[in-house]
Amino acid sequence: MTAFGVGMIERLFASLQALGVLYGKILKTLQDMPQDAAYRKYTEQIVTERYNHVKTEQDIEKLETKINCGQIEEVIQQAENELQLARKMVEWKPWQPLIGQAPANQWKWPVN
C-alpha cells in the first residue's frame, strides 16, 4: 500500500471530482443529439459506465483498473477531449442527411 500525503490525497480527490464533472457535461451535451444518432448511443453507453465507476469507486488504482484507459490524469484528458468532440458533433450535426449526392464508391473500402 502506498502512503499518500495530505496534498496528494487532495489532488486525487480533486481528480475524481473533475472526472465526474466532465462525464456529467458529456452526458448533458449528448442530450442535444437525436437518441438514434450512433455517436450519442455509443458514447453515452461508455461514459455512463465510467461515470458510475467514478461515483462508486473512491480508490484511484481500482478506478483506473475498472476504466482501463490509463492513469487517472490520462482518463481526465480523454474526457476533456471527448467533451470537446461532443460539442463539435452537436455543431456539425452528422446525423442529418447529406446536402448533396455522395460520390460513387465514397464508402467503399479499401480504396483502389
OpenMM code with the backbone's topology and positions (N, CA, C; nanometers):
from openmm import Vec3, app, unit

residues = "MET THR ALA PHE GLY VAL GLY MET ILE GLU ARG LEU PHE ALA SER LEU GLN ALA LEU GLY VAL LEU TYR GLY LYS ILE LEU LYS THR LEU GLN ASP MET PRO GLN ASP ALA ALA TYR ARG LYS TYR THR GLU GLN ILE VAL THR GLU ARG TYR ASN HIS VAL LYS THR GLU GLN ASP ILE GLU LYS LEU GLU THR LYS ILE ASN CYS GLY GLN ILE GLU GLU VAL ILE GLN GLN ALA GLU ASN GLU LEU GLN LEU ALA ARG LYS MET VAL GLU TRP LYS PRO TRP GLN PRO LEU ILE GLY GLN ALA PRO ALA ASN GLN TRP LYS TRP PRO VAL ASN".split()
positions = [
    Vec3(0.0850, -0.1178, 0.0000),
    Vec3(0.0000, 0.0000, 0.0000),
    Vec3(0.0889, 0.1233, 0.0000),
    Vec3(0.0543, 0.2192, -0.0811),
    Vec3(0.1316, 0.3420, -0.0916),
    Vec3(0.0799, 0.4439, 0.0083),
    Vec3(0.1709, 0.5117, 0.0757),
    Vec3(0.1314, 0.6170, 0.1693),
    Vec3(0.1233, 0.7489, 0.0932),
    Vec3(0.0141, 0.8189, 0.1095),
    Vec3(-0.0063, 0.9468, 0.0428),
    Vec3(-0.0039, 1.0582, 0.1454),
    Vec3(0.0553, 1.1701, 0.1070),
    Vec3(0.0500, 1.2882, 0.1909),
    Vec3(-0.0838, 1.3578, 0.1726),
    Vec3(-0.1118, 1.4545, 0.2575),
    Vec3(-0.2389, 1.5277, 0.2507),
    Vec3(-0.2550, 1.5936, 0.1146),
    Vec3(-0.1474, 1.6522, 0.0639),
    Vec3(-0.1544, 1.7183, -0.0669),
    Vec3(-0.1907, 1.6226, -0.1780),
    Vec3(-0.1338, 1.5027, -0.1741),
    Vec3(-0.1628, 1.4016, -0.2746),
    Vec3(-0.3075, 1.3551, -0.2654),
    Vec3(-0.3566, 1.3365, -0.1463),
    Vec3(-0.4961, 1.2939, -0.1274),
    Vec3(-0.5910, 1.4000, -0.1807),
    Vec3(-0.5616, 1.5255, -0.1527),
    Vec3(-0.6464, 1.6343, -0.2029),
    Vec3(-0.6450, 1.6378, -0.3558),
    Vec3(-0.5271, 1.6167, -0.4148),
    Vec3(-0.5151, 1.6175, -0.5607),
    Vec3(-0.5944, 1.5028, -0.6226),
    Vec3(-0.5856, 1.3848, -0.5620),
    Vec3(-0.6593, 1.2705, -0.6127),
    Vec3(-0.8097, 1.2900, -0.5988),
    Vec3(-0.8517, 1.3467, -0.4864),
    Vec3(-0.9941, 1.3747, -0.4661),
    Vec3(-1.0416, 1.4761, -0.5699),
    Vec3(-0.9611, 1.5781, -0.5964),
    Vec3(-0.9959, 1.6783, -0.6977),
    Vec3(-1.0038, 1.6138, -0.8357),
    Vec3(-0.9173, 1.5156, -0.8621),
    Vec3(-0.9201, 1.4442, -0.9898),
    Vec3(-1.0518, 1.3685, -1.0063),
    Vec3(-1.0949, 1.3019, -0.9004),
    Vec3(-1.2231, 1.2311, -0.9057),
    Vec3(-1.3379, 1.3267, -0.9303),
    Vec3(-1.3358, 1.4404, -0.8618),
    Vec3(-1.4406, 1.5403, -0.8817),
    Vec3(-1.4398, 1.5930, -1.0240),
    Vec3(-1.3202, 1.6245, -1.0753),
    Vec3(-1.3082, 1.6770, -1.2112),
    Vec3(-1.3604, 1.5765, -1.3130),
    Vec3(-1.3271, 1.4508, -1.2942),
    Vec3(-1.3717, 1.3473, -1.3867),
    Vec3(-1.5232, 1.3321, -1.3825),
    Vec3(-1.5797, 1.3363, -1.2635),
    Vec3(-1.7255, 1.3289, -1.2509),
    Vec3(-1.7945, 1.4457, -1.3197),
    Vec3(-1.7401, 1.5650, -1.3037),
    Vec3(-1.7969, 1.6838, -1.3681),
    Vec3(-1.7877, 1.6712, -1.5202),
    Vec3(-1.6733, 1.6270, -1.5693),
    Vec3(-1.6558, 1.6114, -1.7141),
    Vec3(-1.7542, 1.5096, -1.7715),
    Vec3(-1.7672, 1.3956, -1.7055),
    Vec3(-1.8613, 1.2946, -1.7542),
    Vec3(-2.0043, 1.3478, -1.7524),
    Vec3(-2.0391, 1.4235, -1.6497),
    Vec3(-2.1718, 1.4839, -1.6442),
    Vec3(-2.1943, 1.5812, -1.7592),
    Vec3(-2.0937, 1.6609, -1.7914),
    Vec3(-2.1048, 1.7563, -1.9024),
    Vec3(-2.1172, 1.6837, -2.0363),
    Vec3(-2.0421, 1.5751, -2.0525),
    Vec3(-2.0526, 1.4980, -2.1772),
    Vec3(-2.1940, 1.4435, -2.1923),
    Vec3(-2.2461, 1.3831, -2.0855),
    Vec3(-2.3813, 1.3258, -2.0916),
    Vec3(-2.4855, 1.4330, -2.1199),
    Vec3(-2.4677, 1.5508, -2.0625),
    Vec3(-2.5612, 1.6611, -2.0878),
    Vec3(-2.5530, 1.7060, -2.2335),
    Vec3(-2.4329, 1.7139, -2.2886),
    Vec3(-2.4150, 1.7536, -2.4278),
    Vec3(-2.4774, 1.6517, -2.5225),
    Vec3(-2.4662, 1.5240, -2.4884),
    Vec3(-2.5234, 1.4195, -2.5733),
    Vec3(-2.6754, 1.4298, -2.5824),
    Vec3(-2.7374, 1.4901, -2.4823),
    Vec3(-2.8826, 1.5063, -2.4826),
    Vec3(-2.9301, 1.5981, -2.5960),
    Vec3(-2.8387, 1.6766, -2.6525),
    Vec3(-2.8729, 1.7661, -2.7626),
    Vec3(-2.8708, 1.6957, -2.8978),
    Vec3(-2.8442, 1.5658, -2.8983),
    Vec3(-2.8399, 1.4854, -3.0205),
    Vec3(-2.9606, 1.3927, -3.0248),
    Vec3(-3.0018, 1.3533, -3.1454),
    Vec3(-3.1113, 1.2547, -3.1534),
    Vec3(-3.0722, 1.1251, -3.0835),
    Vec3(-3.1702, 1.0595, -3.0229),
    Vec3(-3.1420, 0.9364, -2.9483),
    Vec3(-3.0855, 0.8260, -3.0357),
    Vec3(-3.1192, 0.8277, -3.1650),
    Vec3(-3.0712, 0.7215, -3.2530),
    Vec3(-2.9390, 0.7549, -3.3225),
    Vec3(-2.8813, 0.8702, -3.2921),
    Vec3(-2.7511, 0.9055, -3.3506),
    Vec3(-2.6451, 0.8082, -3.2975),
    Vec3(-2.5683, 0.7495, -3.3869),
    Vec3(-2.4699, 0.6481, -3.3482),
    Vec3(-2.3703, 0.7025, -3.2462),
    Vec3(-2.3186, 0.8209, -3.2701),
    Vec3(-2.2209, 0.8772, -3.1767),
    Vec3(-2.2820, 0.8886, -3.0376),
    Vec3(-2.4053, 0.9360, -3.0283),
    Vec3(-2.4692, 0.9505, -2.8969),
    Vec3(-2.4862, 0.8141, -2.8293),
    Vec3(-2.5385, 0.7165, -2.9028),
    Vec3(-2.5661, 0.5857, -2.8431),
    Vec3(-2.4415, 0.5235, -2.7826),
    Vec3(-2.3339, 0.5201, -2.8592),
    Vec3(-2.2147, 0.4508, -2.8136),
    Vec3(-2.1358, 0.5313, -2.7115),
    Vec3(-2.1299, 0.6618, -2.7296),
    Vec3(-2.0588, 0.7452, -2.6328),
    Vec3(-2.1334, 0.7478, -2.5005),
    Vec3(-2.2646, 0.7576, -2.5061),
    Vec3(-2.3467, 0.7589, -2.3851),
    Vec3(-2.3276, 0.6293, -2.3053),
    Vec3(-2.3204, 0.5191, -2.3752),
    Vec3(-2.3018, 0.3895, -2.3093),
    Vec3(-2.1676, 0.3849, -2.2360),
    Vec3(-2.0611, 0.4243, -2.3022),
    Vec3(-1.9277, 0.4208, -2.2422),
    Vec3(-1.9160, 0.5199, -2.1272),
    Vec3(-1.9608, 0.6436, -2.1503),
    Vec3(-1.9466, 0.7482, -2.0485),
    Vec3(-2.0334, 0.7174, -1.9262),
    Vec3(-2.1519, 0.6663, -1.9466),
    Vec3(-2.2383, 0.6305, -1.8339),
    Vec3(-2.1729, 0.5227, -1.7481),
    Vec3(-2.1136, 0.4236, -1.8124),
    Vec3(-2.0459, 0.3172, -1.7381),
    Vec3(-1.9299, 0.3744, -1.6561),
    Vec3(-1.8506, 0.4599, -1.7188),
    Vec3(-1.7361, 0.5191, -1.6486),
    Vec3(-1.7823, 0.6138, -1.5374),
    Vec3(-1.8874, 0.6895, -1.5642),
    Vec3(-1.9411, 0.7823, -1.4649),
    Vec3(-1.9884, 0.7064, -1.3415),
    Vec3(-2.0522, 0.5926, -1.3627),
    Vec3(-2.0962, 0.5098, -1.2498),
    Vec3(-1.9776, 0.4571, -1.1697),
    Vec3(-1.8692, 0.4235, -1.2373),
    Vec3(-1.7477, 0.3806, -1.1668),
    Vec3(-1.6941, 0.4946, -1.0798),
    Vec3(-1.6928, 0.6155, -1.1356),
    Vec3(-1.6415, 0.7312, -1.0608),
    Vec3(-1.7269, 0.7568, -0.9372),
    Vec3(-1.8586, 0.7405, -0.9505),
    Vec3(-1.9481, 0.7669, -0.8377),
    Vec3(-1.9364, 0.6614, -0.7278),
    Vec3(-1.8966, 0.5394, -0.7647),
    Vec3(-1.8967, 0.4312, -0.6655),
    Vec3(-1.7588, 0.3889, -0.6177),
    Vec3(-1.6538, 0.4274, -0.6886),
    Vec3(-1.5192, 0.3831, -0.6526),
    Vec3(-1.4317, 0.5017, -0.6120),
    Vec3(-1.3868, 0.5030, -0.4879),
    Vec3(-1.3031, 0.6122, -0.4382),
    Vec3(-1.1542, 0.5795, -0.4420),
    Vec3(-1.1200, 0.4531, -0.4655),
    Vec3(-0.9809, 0.4107, -0.4738),
    Vec3(-0.9328, 0.4345, -0.6171),
    Vec3(-0.8362, 0.5248, -0.6338),
    Vec3(-0.7888, 0.5644, -0.7662),
    Vec3(-0.7350, 0.4453, -0.8456),
    Vec3(-0.6555, 0.3607, -0.7826),
    Vec3(-0.5987, 0.2466, -0.8550),
    Vec3(-0.7078, 0.1516, -0.9032),
    Vec3(-0.8071, 0.1268, -0.8195),
    Vec3(-0.9184, 0.0404, -0.8606),
    Vec3(-0.9987, 0.1060, -0.9720),
    Vec3(-1.0177, 0.2364, -0.9617),
    Vec3(-1.0906, 0.3095, -1.0654),
    Vec3(-1.0160, 0.3023, -1.1986),
    Vec3(-0.8854, 0.3217, -1.1935),
    Vec3(-0.8054, 0.3123, -1.3159),
    Vec3(-0.8183, 0.1736, -1.3785),
    Vec3(-0.8211, 0.0701, -1.2962),
    Vec3(-0.8363, -0.0669, -1.3448),
    Vec3(-0.9739, -0.0870, -1.4072),
    Vec3(-1.0777, -0.0363, -1.3429),
    Vec3(-1.2140, -0.0520, -1.3949),
    Vec3(-1.2323, 0.0214, -1.5272),
    Vec3(-1.1810, 0.1433, -1.5369),
    Vec3(-1.1957, 0.2212, -1.6599),
    Vec3(-1.1026, 0.1665, -1.7681),
    Vec3(-0.9838, 0.1212, -1.7267),
    Vec3(-0.8895, 0.0535, -1.8156),
    Vec3(-0.8457, 0.1398, -1.9347),
    Vec3(-0.8134, 0.2646, -1.9071),
    Vec3(-0.7664, 0.3560, -2.0132),
    Vec3(-0.6491, 0.4409, -1.9663),
    Vec3(-0.5692, 0.3890, -1.8751),
    Vec3(-0.4511, 0.4606, -1.8302),
    Vec3(-0.4669, 0.5172, -1.6905),
    Vec3(-0.3709, 0.6032, -1.6547),
    Vec3(-0.3747, 0.6673, -1.5240),
    Vec3(-0.4849, 0.7725, -1.5208),
    Vec3(-0.5265, 0.8092, -1.4016),
    Vec3(-0.6417, 0.8986, -1.3857),
    Vec3(-0.6210, 1.0309, -1.4599),
    Vec3(-0.4973, 1.0792, -1.4631),
    Vec3(-0.4692, 1.2039, -1.5347),
    Vec3(-0.4948, 1.1866, -1.6843),
    Vec3(-0.4603, 1.0695, -1.7377),
    Vec3(-0.4858, 1.0407, -1.8794),
    Vec3(-0.6350, 1.0278, -1.9064),
    Vec3(-0.7061, 0.9659, -1.8137),
    Vec3(-0.8509, 0.9488, -1.8284),
    Vec3(-0.9198, 1.0857, -1.8268),
    Vec3(-0.8722, 1.1756, -1.7425),
    Vec3(-0.9271, 1.3119, -1.7387),
    Vec3(-0.9021, 1.3808, -1.8719),
    Vec3(-0.7823, 1.3681, -1.9267),
    Vec3(-0.7504, 1.4284, -2.0567),
    Vec3(-0.8412, 1.3709, -2.1658),
    Vec3(-0.8631, 1.2402, -2.1622),
    Vec3(-0.9521, 1.1766, -2.2596),
    Vec3(-1.0940, 1.2320, -2.2474),
    Vec3(-1.1400, 1.2503, -2.1242),
    Vec3(-1.2750, 1.3039, -2.1018),
    Vec3(-1.2848, 1.4481, -2.1512),
    Vec3(-1.1806, 1.5274, -2.1296),
    Vec3(-1.1808, 1.6656, -2.1803),
    Vec3(-1.1888, 1.6661, -2.3328),
    Vec3(-1.1128, 1.5765, -2.3966),
    Vec3(-1.1164, 1.5662, -2.5425),
    Vec3(-1.2533, 1.5204, -2.5919),
    Vec3(-1.3126, 1.4255, -2.5213),
    Vec3(-1.4444, 1.3749, -2.5603),
    Vec3(-1.5507, 1.4836, -2.5479),
    Vec3(-1.5409, 1.5654, -2.4444),
    Vec3(-1.6353, 1.6759, -2.4274),
    Vec3(-1.6231, 1.7737, -2.5438),
    Vec3(-1.5013, 1.8055, -2.5829),
    Vec3(-1.4810, 1.8949, -2.6973),
    Vec3(-1.5405, 1.8343, -2.8243),
    Vec3(-1.5163, 1.7050, -2.8454),
    Vec3(-1.5703, 1.6387, -2.9636),
    Vec3(-1.7230, 1.6357, -2.9602),
    Vec3(-1.7811, 1.6054, -2.8457),
    Vec3(-1.9274, 1.6008, -2.8345),
    Vec3(-1.9876, 1.7366, -2.8697),
    Vec3(-1.9267, 1.8428, -2.8220),
    Vec3(-1.9766, 1.9770, -2.8544),
    Vec3(-1.9647, 2.0056, -3.0035),
    Vec3(-1.8551, 1.9609, -3.0655),
    Vec3(-1.8379, 1.9781, -3.2101),
    Vec3(-1.9417, 1.8961, -3.2860),
    Vec3(-1.9692, 1.7755, -3.2390),
    Vec3(-2.0684, 1.6914, -3.3062),
    Vec3(-2.2061, 1.7568, -3.3046),
    Vec3(-2.2406, 1.8223, -3.1939),
    Vec3(-2.3680, 1.8950, -3.1880),
    Vec3(-2.3684, 2.0059, -3.2928),
    Vec3(-2.2568, 2.0727, -3.3071),
    Vec3(-2.2433, 2.1807, -3.4054),
    Vec3(-2.2500, 2.1257, -3.5489),
    Vec3(-2.1799, 2.0160, -3.5750),
    Vec3(-2.1706, 1.9593, -3.7097),
    Vec3(-2.2961, 1.8840, -3.7530),
    Vec3(-2.3701, 1.8277, -3.6594),
    Vec3(-2.4924, 1.7512, -3.6866),
    Vec3(-2.4720, 1.6405, -3.7922),
    Vec3(-2.3800, 1.5484, -3.7682),
    Vec3(-2.3529, 1.4439, -3.8687),
    Vec3(-2.4693, 1.3476, -3.8911),
    Vec3(-2.5707, 1.3521, -3.8088),
    Vec3(-2.6858, 1.2632, -3.8230),
    Vec3(-2.7833, 1.3151, -3.9296),
    Vec3(-2.7663, 1.4382, -3.9729),
    Vec3(-2.8565, 1.4934, -4.0740),
    Vec3(-2.8214, 1.4367, -4.2120),
    Vec3(-2.9189, 1.4378, -4.3026),
    Vec3(-2.8911, 1.3872, -4.4379),
    Vec3(-2.7841, 1.4719, -4.5073),
    Vec3(-2.7172, 1.4107, -4.6049),
    Vec3(-2.6183, 1.4828, -4.6831),
    Vec3(-2.6853, 1.5956, -4.7610),
    Vec3(-2.6135, 1.7026, -4.7825),
    Vec3(-2.6658, 1.8163, -4.8590),
    Vec3(-2.6806, 1.7772, -5.0056),
    Vec3(-2.5864, 1.7011, -5.0560),
    Vec3(-2.5896, 1.6566, -5.1955),
    Vec3(-2.5619, 1.5090, -5.2050),
    Vec3(-2.5620, 1.4592, -5.3261),
    Vec3(-2.5364, 1.3180, -5.3512),
    Vec3(-2.3891, 1.2867, -5.3219),
    Vec3(-2.3639, 1.1791, -5.2518),
    Vec3(-2.2266, 1.1358, -5.2235),
    Vec3(-2.1646, 1.0795, -5.3513),
    Vec3(-2.0348, 1.1039, -5.3730),
    Vec3(-1.9690, 1.0476, -5.4911),
    Vec3(-1.9771, 0.8948, -5.4910),
    Vec3(-1.9784, 0.8362, -5.6098),
    Vec3(-1.9830, 0.6905, -5.6226),
    Vec3(-1.8640, 0.6293, -5.5488),
    Vec3(-1.8888, 0.5204, -5.4803),
    Vec3(-1.7858, 0.4451, -5.4071),
    Vec3(-1.7215, 0.5226, -5.2923),
    Vec3(-1.7845, 0.6287, -5.2457),
    Vec3(-1.7266, 0.7055, -5.1350),
    Vec3(-1.7070, 0.6189, -5.0116),
    Vec3(-1.7985, 0.5285, -4.9867),
    Vec3(-1.7937, 0.4479, -4.8652),
    Vec3(-1.7322, 0.3108, -4.8889),
    Vec3(-1.6737, 0.2896, -5.0067),
    Vec3(-1.6126, 0.1608, -5.0401),
    Vec3(-1.4717, 0.1544, -4.9779),
    Vec3(-1.4411, 0.0385, -4.9205),
    Vec3(-1.3096, 0.0192, -4.8604),
    Vec3(-1.2614, -0.1200, -4.8956),
    Vec3(-1.1408, -0.1438, -4.9302),
    Vec3(-1.0329, -0.0469, -4.9436),
    Vec3(-1.0440, 0.0337, -5.0723),
    Vec3(-0.9812, 0.1493, -5.0707),
    Vec3(-0.9817, 0.2355, -5.1885),
    Vec3(-0.8836, 0.1763, -5.2882),
    Vec3(-0.9267, 0.1624, -5.4117),
    Vec3(-0.8393, 0.1048, -5.5167),
    Vec3(-0.7611, 0.2114, -5.5868),
] * unit.nanometer
topology = app.Topology()
chain = topology.addChain("A")
for resn in residues:
    res = topology.addResidue(resn, chain)
    for name in ("N", "CA", "C"):
        topology.addAtom(name, app.Element.getBySymbol(name[0]), res)
